[in-house]
């Protein structure tokens, strides 16, 4: 019995250490840091830019009708749409910096700031953190962290556990 408890404690401690080994790598989503793929200034305009990532992955920033989202591009050029605009209908923008959570050099999650304009007053924004799991075979949003104290720490904790979570459904 004591041995079983000892083994359980060791497994728990080691799994906690594995998660704690994740590190952050930051890359830019500014237009000046990204390669423009498509762009139009007609109407509300649209933009597609390929931005640097880490571990062979890239982020593709999309803008259409004053709403933004991110796609993940794998080293094998496979594209996964995170579809941020499917969660909120208001005008929106991604932050100028994204945080890749990496294990060694391999990305396992992405944290992106997502600013959504108030429907009544577009000068007022709510700033969420969107957490997405990342892999070579699939990527999707797993969590949306509301504004508040500890928002960044909460997002990192959720990102480090994202690989075992289901994709978030649109509300």
C-alpha positions in Angstrom: 0.0 0.0 0.0 2.8 2.4 0.9 4.6 1.6 -2.3 1.5 2.3 -4.4 1.1 5.7 -2.7 4.8 6.4 -3.3 4.5 5.5 -7.0 1.4 7.7 -7.3 3.2 10.7 -5.7 6.2 10.2 -8.0 4.0 10.0 -11.1 2.1 13.1 -10.1 5.3 15.0 -9.3 6.9 14.0 -12.6 3.8 15.0 -14.6 3.8 18.4 -12.9 7.5 18.8 -13.7 6.9 17.9 -17.4 4.2 20.7 -17.7 6.5 23.1 -15.8 9.2 22.5 -18.5 7.2 24.4 -21.1 8.7 27.7 -22.0 7.4 30.8 -23.9 8.6 32.0 -27.2 7.1 35.3 -28.4 6.6 36.3 -32.1 5.1 39.4 -33.7 1.9 39.7 -35.7 2.5 43.3 -36.7 2.1 43.8 -40.5 5.7 44.9 -40.7 6.9 41.6 -39.3 4.7 39.4 -41.6 4.9 38.6 -45.3 1.7 39.9 -47.0 0.0 37.0 -48.9 -3.2 38.8 -50.0 -4.5 42.3 -49.4 -7.4 44.5 -50.6 -8.5 48.0 -49.5 -11.9 47.8 -51.2 -14.8 48.1 -48.7 -13.7 47.1 -45.3 -10.7 45.4 -46.9 -9.0 42.1 -46.2 -5.5 41.0 -45.4 -3.7 37.7 -45.1 -0.2 37.8 -43.7 2.2 35.0 -42.8 4.1 35.7 -39.6 7.1 34.1 -38.0 6.6 31.3 -35.5 8.8 28.8 -33.9 9.8 25.1 -34.4 8.9 25.3 -38.1 5.3 26.6 -37.4 4.0 29.9 -38.6 1.0 32.1 -37.7 -1.2 33.4 -40.5 -3.1 36.5 -39.5 -6.4 37.1 -41.3 -8.5 40.2 -41.4 -11.8 40.6 -43.1 -14.6 43.2 -42.4 -12.6 44.7 -39.5 -12.4 41.2 -37.8 -9.2 39.2 -37.3 -8.3 35.6 -36.7 -5.2 33.4 -36.8 -4.5 30.2 -38.7 -1.6 27.9 -37.8 0.7 26.7 -40.5 2.6 23.5 -39.7 6.2 22.7 -40.9 4.5 20.5 -43.6 2.5 23.6 -44.8 -0.8 22.1 -43.4 -3.2 24.9 -42.3 -5.4 24.8 -39.3 -8.0 27.6 -38.9 -8.5 28.7 -35.3 -11.5 30.8 -36.3 -11.4 33.4 -33.5 -14.2 35.3 -35.2 -16.5 32.4 -34.7 -16.5 33.0 -31.0 -17.4 36.7 -31.0 -19.3 38.7 -33.7 -18.0 42.2 -33.0 -15.1 44.0 -34.7 -11.9 42.4 -33.4 -8.2 42.4 -33.6 -5.4 40.0 -32.5 -2.6 41.4 -30.3 0.7 42.4 -31.8 2.5 39.6 -30.0 1.6 36.0 -29.7 3.0 33.5 -27.1 4.0 30.1 -28.2 4.2 27.5 -25.4 7.0 25.1 -26.4 8.3 21.9 -25.0 11.9 21.8 -26.0 11.6 23.5 -29.4 8.2 22.0 -30.4 5.1 24.3 -30.0 2.3 22.7 -27.9 0.0 25.7 -27.5 -0.5 29.3 -28.6 -1.8 32.2 -26.5 -3.1 35.2 -28.4 -4.6 38.4 -27.1 -8.0 39.0 -28.8 -9.6 42.4 -28.5 -13.3 42.6 -29.2 -15.1 45.9 -29.7 -18.2 46.6 -27.7 -21.4 46.4 -29.9 -22.7 49.7 -28.5 -19.4 51.7 -28.4 -16.7 50.4 -30.8 -14.1 52.6 -28.9 -14.4 50.2 -25.9 -12.7 46.8 -26.2 -12.7 43.7 -24.1 -9.3 42.0 -24.2 -9.5 38.2 -24.0 -6.6 35.7 -24.1 -7.4 32.8 -26.5 -5.6 29.5 -25.8 -5.1 27.0 -28.7 -3.5 23.6 -28.7 -0.9 23.1 -31.4 0.4 20.0 -33.1 1.4 18.8 -36.5 -1.9 16.9 -37.0 -4.4 19.4 -35.5 -4.8 22.8 -33.8 -7.9 24.4 -32.3 -9.0 26.8 -29.6 -9.4 25.1 -26.2 -10.0 28.0 -23.8 -10.9 31.7 -23.7 -9.6 33.6 -20.7 -11.7 36.5 -19.5 -10.0 39.8 -18.5 -9.0 40.0 -14.8 -6.2 39.6 -12.3 -3.9 36.7 -13.2 -5.2 36.5 -16.8 -1.7 35.7 -18.2 -0.8 33.1 -15.6 -4.2 31.4 -16.1 -3.7 31.4 -19.9 -0.2 29.8 -19.5 -1.6 27.1 -17.1 -4.4 26.3 -19.5 -2.0 26.3 -22.5 0.3 23.8 -20.7 -2.7 21.5 -20.3 -4.3 22.2 -23.7 -3.0 19.1 -25.5 -5.3 16.9 -23.4 -8.4 19.1 -23.8 -11.2 19.0 -26.4 -11.6 21.8 -28.9 -13.9 24.6 -27.7 -17.3 24.7 -29.5 -18.7 28.0 -30.7 -21.4 29.4 -28.6 
